[in-house]
Every structure is written in structure tokens, then in C-alpha cells.
Amino acid sequence: MLVERGMRVMNTEVVGEAYAIAANYLRRSGAIADDFATDDRLLGIVVQLFHWGEANRLKLANKAIAKFESEREVDLA
């Protein structure tokens, strides 16, 4: 499904699948709570990376995981 946002078109399917992959990994690793609530920070990272041009759902998920974990390490320090 495509959603128009101003002059850009966002493929919500790619964003949704990338979020699901990243969230599943992060839940299993214990980085985010094991519930069905959406993690707004992770979703924001996925959307940001998508807007920066990454459209492959696996690459998008992996980059989002790396960014989420690196920001988490900074927050813990």
C-alpha cells in the first residue's frame, strides 16, 4: 500500500515488514519489552531510514537494529 505524504510516497508495507523484523529481533534479545505495543523510537528510526532512501526491508531492519542498539548504548552510559 502506498501513502502519499506531501511530495513523497511511502510504501507502508516495506516499513511495516522492516519494523516487524527489527522488533522481533530486539524483543528476543531483550532490548525492548516483550509485548505487542509499538516501540515509537524503533518505528521512528525505520521511517527515517526509509526516507533516507533504504527500501529493502531486510537492509532497513538491520540498519534500524544497529542504530537502535547504538543509541541505547549511549543512553545507558
N, C-alpha and C positions, 0 to 999 in steps of 0.2 A: 504494500500500500504506500502510495506517495502522498505526502502532505506538503502543500505549498506554504512556505514561511517567508514572506516578503518576496525577494527575487530568487531565493534558494528553494530547492525541493529536497525534502528529507525522506529517505527510504526507511520508514519506521520498522520494517521487517528486519533489515540488517542491524539497526540499532538495538532492537529488542532481542535478537538472537545473540548478538555480541554481549549484551548485558547479562543474559541468562547464562552464557558460558562463563563469563568472568565471575558472576555472583556465585555460581555453583562451586567453582574452584575456591573462592575466598571463604565460602561457608565451610567447605570441607577442611580447609587449612586453619579455621578458627579465627580468621581475620575479621569477619563480620558475623553478626548474630545468626543463628540457625533458625530463622523464621521466614515467613513469606512476605514480610514488609520490604518495600523497595528501599535500597540504600541510596539516598539522594546524592551523596558525594560520588559514589561509583557511577551512577547514571549521568551525572554532570560531566565526569571525565570521558565517558563513552561518547556522549553527544559532542563534546568539544573536539575530540579526536576525529570524529566523523566530519565535523565542519572543517577541520584542517585538511581533509582530503582522503582519509583512510576509509575505504568502502568494503574491504574484505573482512568478513565477520570474524574470522579466526585471528587475523593480524590485529584487528580492532580490539578484540577481547584480550589478547596477550599484551598489547601496549597499555590497555587500561589497567590490567592487573599490575604490571610493572610500575606504572605511575601511582596507583593506589597504594601499593606497598612502600614505595619510596617516600611518599608524603606521610604515610603512617609512621615510618621510622623517624622522620623529622618531628612529628607531633609527640612521639614518645620521649624524645631527647630533651 
